[in-house]
Structures are given as structure tokens and as C-alpha cells.
């Protein structure tokens, strides 16, 4: 029977791999996700055939059924009711549950085991440590994204790194004790407690705009926790699946760091918060050079335009203007303007955030262009419309080696004939630095709320008929 | 130690497979990739099931808690990914 179960696990692992491969193209993605879900169903059914479960009697079956029904009801409610603009929060929550489940299972196995081999104990420690850090770190990320208790900005205090170091050492100490005295659950409880505090303290210094990195990294952790639990249980499918997810999260983390030209360490300690710029710098750049514009003026620009590029940022998600932006784009297209969207990898609060937002508004995915693909075309663009973005279009990153964001790859909107920036005020973005783009000769500032501004633009373009 | 080698082998090979496939996922689909891969990391659910069936009461309780949150992870993850992917359309 065991070999039958393991063969089914193997089939499920293959389905997981094929499922993720399906995500390499939007055409095959839905089928890929279904393949993954089928693999999961197979794995769960195969587990029901396990001796331990078959021989455990009615009470265990009742608990299994109850647990699955409860979890499925909560999961389905969350998945179907959450607004799509809250997807970063949803992913943070899912990361938390994945990590938490791994830490719990490792603990459960430790309690039930009599004299486990050292290998199992070490894996239990890894699972408890990574799982707890993931659980609490993800809950902090969720809280920051929702703006509940903690501020969006980095929370820093003196001695933070030293405290984290001490906690990590204490956690390791507990880990060593778990391995040498696996019979006592107290050390595992201590390990989980310390790792939980560590998870919170490691995530509070990460600022809002760095959330894409934090979420990707926590995603990777939740995979690694599952893989460690696989070592605890001697179970191949957990190891395979966990390492796939671990690798996925790590790749995304690297892409996000590269897109900000920052090291992972630099993001994790919230270092960009130190790069504060005095108000006089901002005045020197903006004074007398910023040109404010009106909807009518922008409508006239569009009237003579052949090509327009829309550049969305986090501000678009905040003002929920994606449907209005799509309406504007459709209107412009109906008047013969070629419209595309320029998506910066770290625009928003999680990898791919802007793509989901615009897909929700029914924007054709072929129009969503990656940074490297669209950058060469800005020189042939008549109007670039920047909505709620700041640092990712700051030309200082290209031209000023002393800037805190020097070397960060940006969208070269400043090369287009005219740039229109929809923004509430001249307040700085996450990096806390002024943006010379706003004072450039070819830039017009359209001050206002994102959604209202786009609605005004639509009205003005229609008026111009 | 002997038991560890095959597990480590599988781990390393799976990491490489992961790197190979996932570098091919376009940025367009990075959010569904995260939620979808998250759903499959809910595979811990099978560990939770085995713990629930254990004869030790503490193990059963911890296993039950793990079962509930792992199921949230699995069901929530696959469903929300499905919902998102349904919106990535090509208009013609």
C-alpha cells in the first residue's frame, strides 16, 4: 500500500511541476492552476489510504472531515470575497498560513515521536524556526498593507540589529536543545516563541514600497518551511513542492531587488529611510519650474497625439482608478491614438500588482508592456501619462550618481514629447527625494486625486469633439 | 545519515527544476505565480492529516489546527489564483 501511496505522490508532484509550467503563458495559465489543484486532490486522497489513517477509526475521520470543511469554507470565502485591489494582503495571509501549518505539523510530529533520530530533530527545528518567522512576518506585512496597527513606513529603533542578532542566537540555542533533548516539548515551544518575535521584528523595518521584496521573500520562506517539514516526515512530495516554492520566491525576490538596484540586506534593514533630503533641495529643484495643467489642456495634447503611454504606480491602486484609466484608453484608441501601458517591476506593493489591477479592468494583456520592452519607444511617444508613480520615473536614477536611487532602472518617460503627471501634490515618493521630472520643460503637472483627474480627462476629451 | 542522502538529492534537484521553470514565468503573471505556488506549498496538509490520526492527543490537536490553516491555504490559494487568471484576457 505504501508504494501505491508514494506512486500517487509522484504523480501529484509531476502535476505541480506541470501546473507551474502552465503559468509561463497567460493562455495556459488557467489550465496550469487546475493541474496543480488536481495534484493536491490526488495527494490528499492518497494520504487517506495511509495505514495510520485507515486504522485510526471514526473519530479521526470526523476530525479530518471537520478540519477540511472548516478550512475550505474560510479559504473559499476569503478567495471569492476579497477585492482584487487587496491581492497583496491576500498573498501575505496565504504565506502566513503556509508557514504556520508547517511549524504546527513539525511540533505535532515532535510531540508524538519517541526518540526521533537527530536528522528528524534538526529538520523539526528548521521547520519551527522558518515557519514561525514566516507566520508572524507575513501577519506584520498584512497589517502594514492594510494600514491597521503599524505604519507603512519603516519602523526603526536603536539597537534593532543587535536585538535581532541576540534573538537569532537564542532561537539557535533552543534549537540545539530540541535536538539534544527531543523528549521535552518546552524547548520547541521556546523556539517557536522566540522565532515569532523575530518574525515581527524582522518585518517592521520594511517600508511600504519595499513590500514586493518582503512578500516574495516570505513566499520563499513558506516553501522552505514546507520542505523542512518534508524532511521531518521523510516525505518526498513535501520536499519537492516546498523547494519549488522556495525557488520561486527567491527568484521573485532577486527580480524585485534588481528592479530597485538594492541589495537584499539593504531592503531588509529598511536602509533607504536614512536617505532624507532637506526641504530646500526640493525647493531648489521645483521653484518656478513646475507647470500646472488642466484637463482641457491635456485633452488638446491627446488630440494631436499618435501614441500615448500610461504609467501606473501605487497611487492608481490607492485611488482605484483602473476602470477609469481603461475607459480613457478606450476613448483615445477610438480616436486613433495608439495606447500602451508601461509596467515597472516594483510598481505597487507586490510582484505583478499593476498587471492584476489592469487585468481586472479588462485591459488586454498584450498592451501591458514590461520596462525593457517599452523603454526604447518613449522617444516616439507623444504623451506619457504618469498616474500615482514617482520614484520609478525619477531621471535622477539615471543621471545623478549621488542620488539614493542611483542606478535603479526606471521608465524613461522623460524622453517622450510631453509628460503629464497626475499626482495630489509635489510630495516625495517612498525614497523621500524630489523628482526633477516634475520640473522638466516637457512635463505638465495635473494635480488631483487619480480617479477624479482621469474622469475629468475623459470629459474633456469628449468635449473636444 | 544514509536516510538523509536521497532526501537531499530530491531537494537539490527540485530546487533546480524550480529555478528552470520559474525564470520563464513572465512578470505579467507574477502575482498569480505567488498565489498559485502558495497554494501548492499548502501540501503540508498531508502532514497535518497524518498528525490528526495520531494516537497522542496533543499531536491530534496540533495536527487539527495545522489541517485547518493548511486547507485555507490550499483552497484559498487555488481559488483566488483561478479568479485572477480568469481576468487575464486577450481582446479581439
Interface residues (C-beta under 8 A of the other chain):
Chain A: X16 X17 X19 X20 X21 X23 X24 X25 X26 X27 X29 X30 X32 X33 X34 X36 X37 X39 X40 X43 X44 X47 X48 X50 X52 X53 X56 X60 X63 X64 X67 X68 X70 X71 X72 X74 X75 X76 X78 X79 X80 X82 X84 X87 X90 X91 X93 X94 X95 X97 X98 X100 X101 X102 X104 X105 X107 X108 X109 X111 X112 X117 X119 X185 X215 X216 X219 X222 X223 X225 X226 X227 X229 X230 X231 X232 X233 X234 X235 X236 X237 X238 X239 X240 X241 X242 X243 X244 X245 X246 X247 X248 X249 X251 X252 X255 X343 X345 X350 X351 X352 X353 X355 X356 X359 X360 X362 X364 X365 X366 X368 X370
Chain B: X1 X3 X4 X7 X10 X11 X14 X15 X17 X18 X19 X21 X22 X23 X24 X25 X26 X27 X28 X29 X30 X31 X32 X33 X34 X35 X36 X37 X38 X39 X40 X41 X42 X43 X44 X45 X46 X47 X48 X49 X50 X51 X52 X53 X54 X55 X56 X58 X59 X60 X62 X63 X64 X65 X66 X67 X68 X69 X70 X71 X72 X73 X74 X75 X76 X77 X78 X79 X80 X81 X82 X83 X84 X85 X86 X87 X88 X89 X90 X91
